[in-house]
Amino acid sequence: MSLNTFGHLFRVTTWGESHGPALGATVDGVPPGVPIDEAMIQHWLDRRKPGQNKYTTQRREPDAVKILSGVFEGQTTGTSVQLMIENTDQRSKDYSEIMEKFRPGHADITYWQKYGIRDYRGGGRSSARETAARVAAGGLAREAIKALAPDVQITGYMVQMGPHGIDRARFDWDQIEQNPFWVPDAQAAEDWAVYLDELRKSGNSVGAVIEVVARGVPAGLGAPIYGKLDTDLAAAMMSINAVKGVEIGEGMAAAALTGVENADEIFMGNDGQPVYSSNHAGGILGGISTGQDVVVRFAVKPTSSILNTRRTITKSGEATEIVTKGRHDPCVGIRAVPVGEAMMACVILDHLLLHRGQVGANRGQIG
């Protein structure tokens, strides 16, 4: 497989498998002089790592990151940064019974059809374990953003678990870090805990919707047609394992609006900058950031590895049944929150660098 790299100027290549000795990322395009150390990146990895509570996989991985290159005396050098995370708690024997069987909902069958090789020890490159490398790269991106656009703040949270959504009237930014679901609604957190506990005990799983907001993004990021900021954001979020849908701003709901309802009216603010009456566009018009919050949502499917018996076939085409043993997330959307944040950071940094390279600073003045 050669398609393991994303980004334009800030380019991230991830490598490694869920049950291999290690995984990681090679990051090119990091500006020189960015203060960075392993602890800064580890902070973000600790938010994603497994085994933190009963609502995530009980695989116990410290996800300790090592910086192997591109940093000297606490600063990036401008050369490629190599990040490595060792796997320490693989239990490949959990998967020995599925060596010849395809797991419904997994990439087992398509990987086999395409490559003719089956690494049955977990999901390999299709495993959510791969996302640890993205979070490490995202931590590096966040530190570089601080130097280029210090007002940018990136925050992700869950807005739906299965059929249960949050109440936007109860939205509280401070609640996000106060519960295991990264949900900005205290009542929803309580309700979801009961709901997910029942699913977990029954061996089942459920999907989720995650929203990621970048506040303080300057106007002007992105370019028309093939260089749109929302194009790259959609591709970045869709590339996350288990994601099946992405929305920018109002998203699919915009189809139910009239033009009068959808148009974000424009006024001049007291600071001489444009302000908008609403943000149906999600902070992006014509592929270029408006200066409003950039808002992205993505839907994560239910974890395919469940303890309920499902029908399937073997590699030889025989009908059979399968129960996937092992340690799996009852709602993989929980740990997808820091992954979505990381992908947002990587894309925003990439477009900050592209903007700086093409125009330097915004050329059009208003007023």
C-alpha positions in Angstrom: 0.0 0.0 0.0 1.5 3.4 -1.0 -1.3 5.7 0.1 -0.3 6.3 3.7 0.4 10.1 3.4 -1.9 13.1 3.7 -1.3 16.8 3.5 0.3 19.3 1.1 3.1 21.3 2.8 2.5 19.7 6.3 2.6 16.0 5.3 2.0 13.1 7.6 2.8 9.5 6.8 1.6 6.9 9.3 3.0 3.4 9.5 2.6 0.2 11.6 -0.1 -2.3 12.4 -2.2 -2.9 15.5 -0.4 -6.1 16.5 3.1 -5.2 15.1 6.0 -4.1 17.4 5.3 -0.4 16.9 3.4 2.3 14.9 4.0 5.9 14.3 4.3 8.8 11.9 6.8 10.6 9.8 6.0 14.3 9.7 7.4 16.6 7.0 7.0 20.3 6.6 7.1 21.3 10.3 8.5 24.9 10.5 11.9 25.2 12.3 12.0 26.6 15.8 8.8 25.2 17.1 9.2 24.4 20.8 8.3 20.7 21.3 9.1 17.7 23.5 7.6 14.3 24.1 5.5 15.5 27.0 3.7 18.0 24.9 2.7 15.3 22.4 2.0 12.8 25.2 -0.7 15.1 26.6 -2.9 14.5 23.5 -2.1 10.8 23.3 -3.2 10.3 26.9 -6.7 11.5 25.9 -7.0 8.8 23.2 -5.2 5.9 24.8 -7.3 2.7 25.5 -8.2 1.2 28.9 -9.0 4.5 30.7 -12.5 3.5 31.7 -15.1 0.7 31.2 -16.6 2.4 28.2 -13.5 1.8 26.0 -11.4 -1.2 25.0 -9.5 -2.8 27.9 -6.3 -3.2 25.9 -3.7 -1.6 28.2 -1.3 0.5 26.1 0.7 3.4 27.6 1.0 4.9 24.1 4.3 6.5 25.1 5.6 8.5 22.2 9.3 8.8 21.2 10.7 11.5 19.0 13.4 9.9 16.9 14.4 12.8 14.6 13.7 16.4 13.6 14.1 17.9 17.1 17.2 19.4 18.7 17.5 21.1 22.1 13.7 21.3 22.4 13.0 22.8 19.0 12.1 21.5 15.6 14.9 21.7 13.1 12.8 22.0 9.9 13.6 18.4 8.9 11.3 15.4 9.1 10.1 14.5 12.6 9.8 10.8 13.3 7.4 9.7 16.0 7.2 6.2 17.3 4.7 4.5 19.7 5.5 0.9 20.8 2.7 -1.7 21.1 3.1 -3.5 24.4 -0.3 -5.2 25.1 -1.1 -7.2 21.9 -3.1 -10.4 22.4 -2.9 -11.9 18.9 -4.2 -15.3 20.2 -7.6 -13.6 20.6 -7.9 -13.6 16.8 -6.6 -17.1 16.0 -10.1 -18.5 15.6 -10.9 -16.0 12.8 -7.9 -16.9 10.7 -10.1 -18.3 8.0 -13.3 -16.3 8.6 -14.2 -12.8 7.5 -15.7 -10.5 10.2 -18.9 -8.7 9.1 -18.4 -5.0 9.0 -14.6 -5.3 8.9 -12.1 -4.7 6.2 -11.0 -8.3 6.3 -12.8 -9.3 3.2 -11.8 -6.3 1.0 -8.2 -6.4 2.1 -8.1 -10.1 1.1 -9.8 -9.5 -2.2 -7.4 -6.7 -3.1 -4.1 -7.9 -1.7 -4.4 -11.6 -1.2 -2.8 -11.3 2.2 -4.6 -11.6 5.5 -3.1 -10.3 8.7 -5.7 -11.8 11.0 -4.1 -10.4 14.2 -6.6 -7.6 14.8 -7.3 -5.2 12.0 -3.8 -4.3 10.9 -3.8 -1.0 9.1 -7.6 -0.8 9.2 -7.6 -1.0 13.0 -8.4 2.1 15.1 -5.0 1.6 16.7 -3.5 3.4 13.7 -5.1 6.6 14.9 -2.6 6.9 17.7 -0.1 8.0 15.1 -2.4 10.7 13.9 -2.9 12.0 17.4 0.8 12.2 17.8 1.2 14.2 14.6 -1.8 16.4 15.6 0.0 17.2 18.9 3.0 18.4 16.9 0.6 20.4 14.6 -1.0 22.2 17.5 2.4 23.5 18.7 3.2 24.8 15.3 -0.2 26.5 15.0 0.6 28.3 18.3 3.5 30.1 16.5 1.5 30.9 13.3 -2.0 31.6 14.6 -2.0 31.7 18.4 -5.7 32.4 18.7 -6.8 29.1 17.1 -8.5 26.7 19.6 -9.5 23.2 18.5 -12.1 21.3 20.5 -13.9 18.1 19.8 -16.9 16.5 21.5 -19.6 14.0 21.0 -23.1 15.3 20.0 -24.8 11.9 19.5 -24.5 8.3 20.7 -26.7 5.9 18.8 -30.2 7.6 18.6 -29.5 9.9 21.6 -28.4 13.4 20.9 -27.3 16.3 23.1 -29.6 19.2 24.1 -28.0 22.2 22.5 -29.7 24.4 25.1 -27.6 22.7 27.7 -24.3 23.1 25.8 -21.5 23.8 28.2 -17.8 23.9 27.0 -16.6 23.2 30.6 -18.5 19.9 30.7 -16.5 18.3 27.8 -13.5 17.3 30.0 -15.7 16.3 32.9 -17.1 13.0 31.6 -15.9 9.9 29.7 -17.8 10.8 26.6 -16.4 14.2 25.9 -20.0 15.5 25.8 -20.9 19.2 26.5 -24.2 18.2 28.2 -24.1 16.9 31.7 -27.5 15.3 31.6 -26.7 13.5 28.3 -23.5 12.2 29.9 -25.5 10.6 32.7 -28.1 9.1 30.3 -25.5 7.8 27.9 -23.6 6.0 30.7 -26.7 3.9 31.4 -27.4 3.3 27.8 -23.8 2.2 26.9 -23.4 0.1 30.0 -26.4 -2.0 28.9 -25.0 -2.4 25.4 -21.6 -3.2 26.6 -22.8 -6.0 28.9 -24.9 -7.5 26.1 -21.8 -7.7 23.9 -23.1 -5.1 21.4 -21.9 -1.8 20.2 -23.2 1.5 18.9 -22.2 4.4 16.6 -21.7 8.1 17.4 -21.5 11.6 15.9 -18.5 13.8 16.8 -18.3 17.6 16.2 -15.0 19.4 16.0 -14.8 23.2 16.2 -11.8 25.3 15.4 -12.2 28.8 16.9 -10.0 31.8 16.0 -9.2 30.5 12.5 -8.2 33.6 10.4 -10.1 34.4 7.2 -8.5 33.4 4.0 -7.4 29.8 4.5 -8.2 27.5 1.6 -8.3 28.1 -2.2 -11.0 27.7 -4.9 -12.0 24.4 -6.6 -9.4 21.7 -5.7 -7.7 23.4 -2.8 -10.8 24.0 -0.6 -10.4 24.0 3.1 -13.6 22.0 3.5 -12.4 19.5 0.8 -9.3 18.7 2.8 -11.2 18.6 6.1 -13.8 16.2 4.7 -11.1 14.0 3.3 -9.1 14.0 6.6 -12.2 13.1 8.7 -13.4 10.5 6.3 -10.0 8.8 6.3 -10.4 8.0 10.1 -11.2 4.3 10.5 -14.9 3.6 11.1 -16.1 7.1 9.8 -19.0 6.8 7.3 -20.1 10.4 6.9 -18.8 14.0 7.2 -20.6 17.4 7.4 -19.4 20.9 7.2 -21.5 23.5 9.0 -25.2 22.9 8.5 -24.2 19.8 6.4 -27.0 17.6 5.2 -29.6 19.6 7.1 -28.9 22.5 4.7 -31.0 20.6 2.1 -34.1 21.3 4.2 -33.5 25.1 4.4 -34.6 27.9 2.1 -32.1 30.4 0.8 -33.4 33.0 3.2 -32.9 30.6 6.1 -29.5 29.4 5.1 -27.8 32.7 4.1 -25.5 34.0 6.8 -26.1 37.8 6.8 -23.1 40.0 7.0 -22.5 43.2 9.0 -19.6 45.4 10.0 -18.4 44.8 13.6 -17.2 47.5 16.0 -13.6 46.3 15.4 -14.0 47.1 11.6 -14.2 43.4 10.7 -17.1 41.5 9.2 -19.5 39.7 11.5 -22.2 37.2 10.5 -25.7 36.7 11.8 -25.3 32.9 11.9 -22.9 30.2 10.8 -24.8 27.7 8.6 -21.7 27.7 6.3 -19.5 26.2 9.1 -16.9 29.0 8.7 -16.1 28.3 5.1 -17.4 30.0 1.9 -16.2 28.9 -1.5 -13.6 26.7 0.1 -12.0 29.7 2.0 -12.3 30.4 5.8 -14.5 33.4 6.8 -13.0 34.0 10.2 -15.9 32.3 11.9 -15.7 29.0 13.8 -14.9 26.2 11.4 -17.4 23.4 12.3 -17.1 19.8 11.2 -19.1 16.7 12.2 -18.5 13.1 11.4 -20.4 9.9 12.0 -18.7 6.8 13.3 -20.2 3.4 12.7 -20.8 0.9 15.5 -17.7 -1.2 16.4 -17.8 -4.2 14.1 -16.1 -6.6 16.6 -19.0 -7.7 18.8 -19.7 -10.8 21.0 -23.0 -11.5 19.2 -23.0 -14.4 16.7 -23.1 -13.2 13.1 -23.2 -15.1 9.8 -20.3 -15.0 7.5 -18.1 -17.0 5.0 -14.6 -18.4 5.1 -11.8 -17.7 2.6 -12.9 -20.8 0.8 -16.4 -19.5 0.5 -18.1 -21.8 3.0 -21.0 -20.5 5.1 -20.2 -20.2 8.8 -20.8 -18.2 12.0 -18.4 -15.9 13.9 -18.1 -14.3 17.3 -15.2 -11.8 17.6 -13.4 -12.2 20.8 -10.9 -9.7 22.2 -11.0 -6.3 23.8 -13.1 -3.8 21.8 -14.7 -0.4 22.2 -18.5 -0.6 22.7 -18.6 2.9 21.2 -15.4 3.7 19.2 -16.8 7.3 18.8 -15.5 8.1 22.3 -11.8 7.7 21.4 -12.5 9.3 18.0 -12.9 12.7 19.6 -9.2 13.4 20.1 -8.5 11.8 16.6 -10.9 14.3 15.0 -9.2 17.1 16.8 -5.8 15.9 15.6 -7.0 15.8 12.0 -8.4 19.3 12.3 -5.1 20.5 13.6 -3.1 18.9 10.8 -5.4 20.4 8.1 -5.5 23.9 9.7 -1.7 23.9 9.9 -1.3 22.7 6.4 -3.5 25.5 5.1 -1.8 28.1 7.2 1.5 27.1 5.5 -0.1 27.1 2.1 -1.7 30.6 2.7 1.6 32.0 3.9 3.4 30.5 0.9 0.9 31.9 -1.7 -0.2 35.3 -0.5 1.7 35.9 2.8 -1.1 37.9 4.3 -4.7 38.7 3.2 -4.7 41.2 0.3 -8.3 42.3 0.2 -9.3 45.0 2.7 -12.9 45.8 3.8 -13.9 49.3 4.7 
